[in-house]
Amino acid sequence: MTNLEKIRAEILDKVKSYYNESQVAKSEFVPGETKIPFAGRIYDEKEMVNLVDSSLDFWLTAGRYAQKFESAFAKIMEQKYCLLVNSGSSANLVAFSTLTSPLLKKRQLKKGDEVITVAAGFPTTVNPIIQNNLVPVFVDVEVDTYNIKVSELEKALTEKTKAVMIAHTLGNTFDLKAVSEFCKKNKLFLIEDCCDAVGSTYDGKSVGTYGDLATVSFYPAHHITMGEGGAVLTSNPLLNRIATSFRDWGRDCYCEPGADNTCGKRFTQQHGDLPYGYDHKYVYGHIGYNLKVTDMQAAVGVAQLDKLQGFIQKRKDNFITLKEGLKKYEDYLVLPEATVNSDPSWFGFPISVIENDKFSKIQLVDHLESSKILTRQLFAGNMLKQPMYKDIEYRVIGDLKNTNYIMNNTLFIGVYPGIDQERNDFILSVFDNFFNSL
C-alpha cells in the first residue's frame, strides 16, 4: 500500500468513526413531541464513506460511481439503459424533450401536438409538455387508486394526440395494461413517471418497462436518495442516444466524460453546414441542456442501492400496518387501494375524507400536525387551479370531479423506512383519539 493509499484509508476510517459518534447524540422518540415526517433520508456510514471517497478523487462531474450506479440501477429497473441527471424533474424534462427530436422522423412530437395526462399530481410531470410547446389534455383520476381513469382515454384521443405522460401516484401503479394497450393501438409514446414508484411492479414486471421511457427521482423524500438526482430509463438505443444528447448540452457526441473519439469518426464526418471534419465533440443536434449529475451524488446512490430492497419491504409493511389500523374508520375515510394486478412500493399513505357533518380534512390535518405527525397534500391538487397554469393552452375531458374532490379532501402521511412500529402505534393512537372525540 502506498503512502497515499494509507492516508486515504485513514480518512475513510475516520469518516466511519465520525458517523458512529454522531449517532450517539440522537434523541429517542417522544410521542407528541418528536416529529414523524412523511419522508426522509435513511443512511449509515457507507453513504458517508462513498461521498468522501468520491470527493478525494476530485473528479466532480460524473465518473466511476455514476457508471457503476447506472449499470446496477438499469438492471434493478429491468432496463437496458439508465441515464443519470441532476433531479427527477430534469429526468421528466429530458425524457419528454427526447420525443421532440427530428431523429424520430414521422413520430417526432411537434408544437401543437397533444399529450394525455392528469391534473392530480406533481407539476413537473406536466411542465415539460408545456415547456416544449405541446398541449396537455387533462383527464380525471380514480379516488381510491389516485391514478388515471382509463375509461377517459378514448374520449381524450384526437388526431393530434401523440403521447401519454403520467405518474404512478404515490407508488401505486396506474393500469399499465389498459394504458399501454391504448398507446400501442394508437401508436402513441408512453412516458412512465416512476419518481414515487421505485420497486413497484405490475403483472410481475417493474414499472417503467411498459413505456418507451421512464423517469425516477433521488430527492431525499424518495425511495433512495442522492440528495438531488434523477434518472431516465429506456431499453430503446435510439431514445437513449437522444436523451443523452438533451442532457449533455444537445451535443451529437456520445463519449463518456474524459473519453475521446468513441465513434472513431471524430474528424471525418459532415455535419449540417459545418466544415467537413468539424470536431464531433462540438457538433449539436438538439437544443439541449446541461443536466448531468456529479460523481459525489452517484457515490451516495451506490451505497443506497444495497439498502433498496429493505427500504421497499419496509414501505410495504408500514402501508399494511396503517391500512389495517384505519379500516374501522372507513365510514369516514377512503383508504387507498392498490391497482388491480399491481404490487406497489408505496411512497405515502393517501387518505380521503368522506364529506360529512362532523369534521373536515382541515380539522383532521390540524389534529395530526399538532401531534407532530407531518402531512402533505396530494401535491398540486388540481393543477389547473394553480397560478402557474392560468394562461396555458390545454384541453380538459369532463369536469375533473374526482380531481377536485382530491384537492379538497385528500392528504397523505408517511410510510418511509424511518417509521418504526413505535411510531406507527402512535400514529394510529392519534387517529383513535380524533375519532373518539367526535
N, C-alpha and C positions, 0 to 999 in steps of 0.2 A: 504494500500500500504506500503510495506516495504521500509526501507531507501535505499536499493539497487535499488529497482524499481523506487523510486523517482529520484535517481541520473541518472539512465538510461533515464527516461523520459526527464529530464533536458538536457542531452546530445543531444538527438534526436531533441528536440525543438530548441537547438542552431544550429543544422545542418540545419534545415529549415530556420532559420534566416540567416545563412551564405549563403545559396543558393540564397535567395531573395536579399540579399545585393550584391552578386556577379553579379546579372543581371543588376543592376543599371548602371554599368560602361560599359556595352556592347554598341558598337557604332552602329549608323544607317547605312543602306545600302547606299553606294555611288556608282552609276553606273560607271563602268570602273575602279574603284579603289578597291572596296570590292570583294574579291574572291567569286565566285559561284562554290563550289565544286561539283563533280559528285555524292558524297555521304557524309554522316556524321551522327553522333550520335545525337539523339533528346531525351532529358531527362528533368526532373524537380526535385523538392526536394524529390519526392518519391523514386527515384533511390538512391539518396544520403543517405536518412534515412535508407533504407533497407541495403545498403552497410555497414554503420556504425553499425546498429543493429546486423548484422551478425558478424562483427568484434568483437563486445563486447562479443559474445558467445565464441570466440576464438576456435571454433571447427576446422576451417581452411579447412579441406577436406570436401567432400560432406556431407550434413546434412539435416536439416529440410527444408531449402529453396530449395535445389536440389530436394528433394522428392516432394515438392509442385509444382515446375516447371515441373518436368517430368510428373506428373499426369495431370496437366492442359494442357500442350502442346500436349500430346498424344491425348487428346480429340479434341483440335483445329485441329490437322492434321488427325483426323479420324482414329487413330491407337490404338492398344491395349497397345503398349509399346513404351516408349521413354527412351533412354539411353544417358545421358549427357556425353560428352567428352570435351577435352580442346581446340578443334578447328574443323572447318569444314573439314580441310584436314585430321585430325585424324579420323573424322567420316567416311570419304571415306576409309581410311586405315582399320579401324575396320570392316566396312561393307563388304569390299571385302575379307579381311582375313577370315571372317566368312564362306565364301563359300569354303575355303580350309580345313575345319575341317573334320577329319575322322568320326565324328558323323553323317555326311551326307551320309556315306556309298557309294553307287554307284554314287551318284550325287556330291561327293567331287571333287572340282577342283584341278588338279594336274599340276606339272611342264610340260610345253609344250602345255597345252590346250590353246585354242584361245578365245579371248573376243572381241566382236564387239564394237567399239567406234568411236569417231570422232577426227580429228586433230585440228578443230577450236574450241578452248575453253580454259579452265584453266587447267594447268598441273596436279593438284592433283586429277583430275577426272581419269586420265590415269596412274599416277605414281604407285598406288597400284597394278595394273596389272603387271607392270614390277618388282616391289619390291617383288612380290610373285612368280616370275619366270614363268609367263604366257606370252602369245604372244598377243599384241594388234593388232587388224585388223581395219585399218582406212578406213572409208567411207566418202563421201562428204556430204555437207550440202546445204540447200537452202539459197539463198541470202536474200530473203525478211523476212523469219522467223528466219534464222540463226540456224536452227535445222536440225537434221539428215535427209538425203534424203532417205526416206523409200524404194524407188524403188531399192536401192543398197543393201538392207538387204539380199535378196536371193543370190545375187552374192557373198556376203561375207561368206556365210554358207559353212562349210565343216564338216566332221565327227569329227573334233577336236573342233568345236565351242561348248562352254559350257555356255556362259553368254553374256549379253549385259549390258554395263555400260556407261551411257550418262547423260548429264545435260540438264535441261530446261534453254536454253540460255537467259540470262538477264531477267529471269522471264517468258519468253514466252514458253509455254509447247510444247514439241515435240509431234508428232502424237501418242498419247498414245494408241489409238485404234489399229493402224497398228502395232506398236512395241510390245504391249502386246500380241496381237493375234499371231504374229510371234514367240514370245518366248514360248507361250503355245503350239503352233503347234509343235515346235521343242524341247520341254522340256528343255528350257534354263532358267537360272536365269536372273532376271532383277533387276538392281540397278538403282534407280532414284536419281540423284544428284539434290537436290532441294535447294542447298545453296543460289541461287539467286531468289528463286521462292516461298517463304512462302506466302500463301494466293492465289496463282494461282489455278485455277480449270479447269478441263476438263470434259465435259459432266456432269457438276454439282457436280463432286466429287473432293476432294482435290488431288493435286499432291502428289505422294508418296504412294497412296493407290493402284496403279496399279501394282507396282513392288513387289518383295519379300522383299526388303529392301530400305529404303530411307535415305538420309542424308541432314543435314541442318547446316548452319554456323551462328554464332552470332558475327562475327567480326564487328567492328564499321560501316563498309560500308553497312552492310546488313539490312534486314527489321526490326529486333530488335537486340539489342546488349547486350553482357555481357562483352565487351572488347575483350577478347578471349573466345572461346567456340563453341561448336557444338553439334549435336545430331544424333544418329542413331535411326530410327523408323522402326517398323515392327509390324505385327499382328500375326506373327508366333512364338509360345512359344519356339520352339527348336532354331530358329535363334536368338531370343533374349538371350537365355541362352548362346549360343556360343559367341555372340557379347560381352556379359558381361565378359566372360572369357578372350577374347582377350584384352579387355580394362583393366582388372584387373590382370595384370601380367601373364595371361594364366592359372590362378588357376581354379580348379574344383568347389571350394566352391562358393556359390552364396549368402551368407549372406550380408545384408546391413552393412555399416560401423558401428561398435560398437555392432553388434549383433553376437550371438554365437549359433551354433547348430540348425539352422533353419530347416535343414532336419531331425533332430532327430537321425542321424546316424553318428555323428561326429567321434566317436571312435570305430565303429562296422562294418567297411567295408574293403573289399580287393581291393586295387588299384595297378594294374600292379604287379611289383616285390617288392613293398614295404612291410614291415612287416604288418601283419593283424592288423587293428585298428589304422593305422597311421593317425594322426590328419588330418582330411579332409581340414582344413584351409591351409594346406601346401602340398596339392596334386595339381599337374599341368598337365592339359590335352592338353594344346596348348602352342606353343612358342609365348607368348603374349608380351604385353607392359604395361606401366602404363600411361594411358591417361585420368585419371579422372579430373573432374572439381573441383574447390573449391566452398565452400558454399557462399563465398562473391560474386563470379561471378554469381552464381544462384540467389542470392538475387537481384542483378540488373535486371536479366532476369524476375523475378517475377513481378517487377514493370513495366517492358516494356510490358508484356503481356496485361495489361489493356489498353495500347495505340495501340495495334496491328491493330485492325480493322480501326481505324482512319488513321494510317500510310498507310495501304493498299489502302484505298479510295483516300488519297492524291496523292499517286503514280499514280493511275489510272487517276485522274483528271489532273495531270501535263502532263502525256503522251498525253491525248486528246488535251490539250492546244497546246503542241508543234506540234503535227501532223497536227492539223487544221491550225496552223500558217505557217507551212512549205510546205503545199500542192502546193502552187503556184510555187514552185521550183522543181517540180517532173521531169522536163526535165533534171535536173542536179543531182538530189538526189534520191536514192532508199530509200523510207521511210519504216519503219518496219510494218509488217502485223502480226496480231495475228493468231496463228494456228487455222484452222477451228475447231469449236466446243469448243473453249477454252475461258477463261476469265483470262488473265494474271494479276498478281500483279507485275508490271514491276520493274526491278532493275535499268535499264537505258534506254536511248533512242538511239538506234543504227541508224546510218546514213551511207549509202554507196554512195560514189561519182561515178557517171556515167562518165566513161573516156571520156574526151573532150579536145578541144584545147584551152580552156580559163583558166582553173585552175586545180590544183591537190588537193588531200586530204591534203598534207602538207601545202599548202597555206591556205586552209580553217582552218586547225588546228591552224596555226600561227595567223590567224586573231582572232579566238575565244580566244586563250590563251592570246593574247596581250590585250584583253578586260577583262581579269580575269575570263573568262568562262573556267573552267578546263575540259579537255577532257581526254579520255582514249582510248587505242586500244581495239579491241575485244580480250582482254587477250593475249594469246601467238601467235595469228595469225595462221600460220600453224606450229604446234608443231614440225613437222618433220624437220623444218628449224632451230630449236633451238639447241644450242650446246649440251644440256643435252641428246638429243636422237641420237647423232651421231653414237653410236655403239650398239644400242639396236637391238634385234630381233623383227621384225614386218612384217606385210603384208599390202599392200595398194590396194584398189579397185579403178581402174581407175586412172585418173590423178589429182584428187582433184582440179579441175578447179575453183570451187566456193570458196573453202577454200583459195586458192592462191589469188583470187580476193579480198576476205575479208581482207587478210593480207595486201594487197596493198592499199585498197580503203575505209576501214571501220573505223569509230570512234564511240564513244558514249559519250553522255553528261547526266547530272543528271536529275532525276525526284523525288529525295528523298523529304521527307516532309518538309525539311528546305527551299525548294524553294517556295516562295510565288508568288502572282500574279505580284508584282512589279519586281521581279527577272525574271519571265517568260517573261514579256513585254520587259525587257531589252535584254534578250537572243534573242528574235525574232527581235528586232531592230538591233542587231549586224548582224544577218543573212541578214536583208534587206540592211544594209549598204554594206555588202560584195557583194551581187549580183547587187546592183545598181552601183557598181564601176567597174563591168566587161566591 
